[in-house]
Amino acid sequence: MTSPVSISPQNLGVSGKTLLEVRAVAKRFGAREVLRSLSLDIALGEFLTLLGESGSGKTTLLRLIAGFEQPSSGEIWMSGERLDTLPAYKRRVNTVFQHYALFPHLSVRENVAYGLRVKNTPKHEIGDRVDESLRMVKMNEFADAWPAKLSGGQQQRVALARALINRPQLLLLDEPLSALDANLRKQMQSELKALQREIGITFLFVTHDQEEAMALSDRIALLRNGALEQIAAPREIYAHPATAYTAQFIGQTNLLRGDVRGGVATCGTLCWQTSAADGPALYSLRPEAIRLASDAASSANTVRFRGAIRQQIYGGPSEILEIDCAGTPMLRARIPARGQLSGEHDFAFSPADAIRVKE
């Protein structure tokens, strides 16, 4: 693993002011260490996604910030105030869970108002704030409906309204779209991003779905075994993965293992010029970087090779080719759909697309 690669929030269209600081936080459950000295900052107005496989520690970190768990060591600060020493009800943080937990015996309006009533908010204030929250999520016309009569997407909006009514500085979202079908999930991704931009609240979003993280986030924090693997903007983390794990987890890639000697990188039968230092090397080459040589722009540095197509997988506008290149592990290429191919073909890629990564 390498040191996290970061990008400044000022370059992301969000405030450069830090809202939340996680400082060397660790969490142990008995002998099991779930988080290992993890540190990250979240900017005011940022949409940051915690991405990782099951057991990576992302939901545990969310629960620590919310106050449902206490760190074994380290500190959490928000707006210049120590957060982890405060009880959950005193934190200006709200959580939207995977299962929306709406009260079935209460109307939409009553569900949204519940948190304010618990806090003994004056009655004359509750009505206006409920209406405001429902307007934010475009659910005001369903104010008197029962949760059982709502679709999954509508229930998700009600859960958001219930969290937003408390005017949190930070909204935590624990896989809130995972229960939706694929088409509705895509629609809600777009709506969730637009809503976050409109209201300006900082979102900390948890998911194991890398496509969802890429679509929604200003930055992605990839967790692995309780530690931060890499943190960067979606385009950066995809185009320049720091480690082999990042390259494989976010999108598909070909990992080319080889050696650098005298300014030349050699990976099996593939070789190209490089300014990298001599020694063993590992490269990530995305499938879309490999083209049929007849379709690729040619230059003096273009890497050309010949391979036999072992499998062709149709995917609508594009197709995946599995290529057997003698002396090199099977390569995967993604090309525009063009009909059935077979036999041997010449392929090409640019050395600039082979990104050196760490183990």
N, C-alpha and C positions, 0 to 999 in steps of 0.2 A: 504494500500500500504506500501511497505517496502523500505528501503534505497536501491539504485541500487547496484546489485552485479556486480563486474567488474573483468576483467582479464587483465594482463599486455600484451601490444602489443609485448614485447620482446619474449614472448612465442609462438607467432603466425607466426614466420618466416618472420616478417616485421621489419623495423627499429624501435628502441625504441625512436627515436627522434619525438617529437610532431610537427605536421605540423599545425593543426587547433585547436584552443581553443574556445569553446562556454562557456561564463561565465555568469551564472545567467540571461539568456536572457528571456524576457517576450515580448509578442506581444498581443495588444488589438485592436480590431476593434469596436470602440464605447464602449458599455458596455460589449461586449463579449471578454473574455480572451482566446485566442487561444493557447498561450504558457505560461507556468507558471514557471518562474525562472529555466529554463532548463540549465544544465551544462554538457558538455561532451568534451573529447579530441579525436582527430583523429591522428594516427601515420603516419609518412611519409611512403608511399608505402602500406598503409592498404586499404582493401576493407571493408568498414563499411556500413551496411544496416540500414536504418531507416524503421522500420516495424510498422504497426499499422492500425487500421480500419479507415474508412473515418471520417474525423473530428478530428483525433488525433493530428494534428499539424505538420505532417512530411513534407508536401509540403511547408507549411509556413516557416519552418526552412530552407528548401532548398532555398527559395526565399530571405530570409534574408541574407544568405551566398553569394548568387549571386549578391545581391544589388538591387533586384527588389522591396524590401520592407525594411523599417527601423525598428529596434527594438524599442519597447516602453520603455524598460530599459534593462540594461545589456550590455555586450561588446562581440565582436567577434575579435579574433586575429589570424593571420596567419604568420608563419615564423618570429615571434617576432614583427610584425607590426600590428597596429590597423586596422582592415579590415572594420568595419561597418561605419567608417567615410569617406571611399573612395567611389567615384562614381563607378558604375558597370564597366565601360570601363577600369578603372585602376586596377581592381582586376585580378590576375592571376588565374581566375576561368572561366570555360566554362560549359555550360549546354546542355544536350541532353534531349529533351522533349518527352513526350508520343507520340505526333504527330510530325513527323520529320520536317515538314515545309520546305521541299525542294522547291526550285524555279522551277516550271514546265517548264519555258521557257529557263532554263539554263542546259547545259550538266552536267554530274557528275563532270568533271574537273572544270567547271566554278562555280558550287555550292561550291566545296571544297575551291576554290581560293577566293571566295567572301570576306571572313573576312580579308584576307591579302590586297586585293585591297582597301577596305574601310580604312584600316590603312596606305595606301600609301606605302606599302612595295615595294622596288625596283623590277622591272619586272624580272630581271635576277635571283632573289632569289625565286620568286613565283613558277616558274616551278619545281624547284628541291624539294621544300617543299611539293607541291601538289603530286608529284610522291612518295615521302617518305610516306606521310599520306595514300595514296591509297594502297601502298604496305603493310603497317601495317595491314590494314583491308581486304587484299586480294581482292581488287576491281580495281587494275590497268588495267586489260583487259577491264573494262567497263567505262574507262575514258571518252569516247565520246558518251556514251549512254544517253538517256533522262530518267528522273525519272519515267515517266509513263510506261516505258518498263521494269522496275526493279520489282523484287518480294519484299515482305515486308521485308524479311531478308536482301536483298541487299540494300534497302533504309535505313535500320537501320545502316548498315555498312557505308554508305555514310555520314549519320548524325554524326557518330562517327568520321570519318575522318575529317569532317568540324570542329568539336570541337577540335580534337587533333592537327590540323595544327597550332593553336595559342600557342602550347606548354604550356598548363596550368600546374600549380602546383597541382591543384585539379579539378577533373572532376565530375560534378553533373549530376546524371541520374534520371529523374523523370518518373518512370514506363515506360522505353523505350521498354519493350518487351510485354506490355499488348495487343497491337493490333495484335500480331502474333497468328497463330493457335497453338494448343497444341504441336504438334510434332516439328514444327519449333522453338517454344519457348524453348523447351528442348535443341535443338541443339545450339541455340544462347546463352543460359546460359553457356554452356561449352566453346563456342568460346569467350564469353565476359570475362570469368574468365581467360582463357589462354592469351588473349590479355592484360589484366591488369597486369598479372605477367610478360609478355614479355617487356612491355614498362615502367613498374615501376611507373606509375602515381597513385596517391591516388584517389580512387573512393569513392564517397558518393552516395549510391544507395537508391532510394525510392521505396517501394512496399507495397502492402497489402497482398501479397501472401506468407504465411509462408514457403511453400516448396521451393519457389524460394530463399527466404532469407537464408534458411538452405544450399542450394546447392552452393551459390555464396560467402558467407561472411566469412571474418576473424572474425568479431564480428557482433552481431546483437544488435541494440538499439531499444527496444520495447517501443513505446510511447502509452500513454493512457490519454485522456482528456488533452493534452497539457503538460504532465509531463513524466519524464522518469520512466518507471516501472521497467525495468531491462536491463542491458547491459552485455553481455558475449559472449564467443565463441559459435557457434551453438551446439556443443555437450554438453557444460556446461548448456546452457539455457534450453535445452531439458531434460537432465538427472536430473538437480537440479533447477527447477523453484523456484523462491523466493516467488511467490504469486499465489493464486488460478487463478487470471486473466491470468498470464503468462502460467500456466499449461494448461488452457483451450484454449488459443489463439494459442499456438504453439503445434500442434499435438492434439491428443485426450487423455482424461484422465478420470479416475473415482475419484471423490472427496468424500473422506470418512470423515464424521464429527463424532467426538467422544470425548473421555475423557481419560486422563492419570492419573492413581492412583497407587502409590506404584510400579512404574517401569513396569506397564502393560498398554498398549494402548488398549482401547475397542471401537470399531466402530460397533454398532449393534451386530450381532452375531460373529463378527470377533474380535480376540484379539491376541496380541503378546507382547513380552518383549521389553522394550525400556529404554534408559537412559535419556529420555526427562523429563523435570520438570512436576510436577503435574498441571492439569488444562485442560480446554477445548482445543481440538486439531483438526486440519484439515490436512488431508493427500491427496497427489496426488499419484495415482497408475495407471501407464500406462497400457492400455489393453494388450500389449504384455508381460507384467510381469505376467499375470495370465495364467496358463497352466492347461491342464487336469492332474489330479494327477498321472495318469499312465505314463505320459510323463515327469513329473517334477523330478529333482534330489531331493532326500529326505535328510533332515537333522533334527537335534533336534529342530531347530528354524522355520522350514517350517510351514506356516499358511495353514491349510487345511479347506475346507468348502464344503458343498454339496448344489447344486442348480439345478433348472430346466431350461432347455434351452427354451426360449420363441421365439427366432428368430435366424436364421442363415443366414448371408449375405456373399455370395461368392465374393471373390475379387482376383481371379487368384491364385497366390501362397499362399495366406492367406485367412482366413475367420474370420468374426466378429461374435461372439456369444453374445447374450443378455441373461443374466443369472438372474433368479429370486431367490434370496437368502433370505429366511424368516428373517425378522427383519432388513434387510439392503436394501437400495435403489438398483434398478436394476444396475447390473454390466455389463461392456462390456469387453470381452476378445478377443484378436487377436491370433489365433493359425494357424499353417501350415495347408493348405487345406488337408482334409482327408475324404471327403465324408459326407453324411447327418448324422446328430446326432439328437437325440430326447430324451425326458424324462429327468430324473435326472442323474447327474454325479458328481463325486468328482473332485474338483479343488484345486489348490495350488499356493502360491506365497511366495517369500522371504520377510521378514520384511525390508530388506535393500532397496527394491524397493518402499516401501511406504515412500514418501518424505514429511516431514512436511512443510507446506506452510502457509503464512499469508493470511488473507482475502484480 
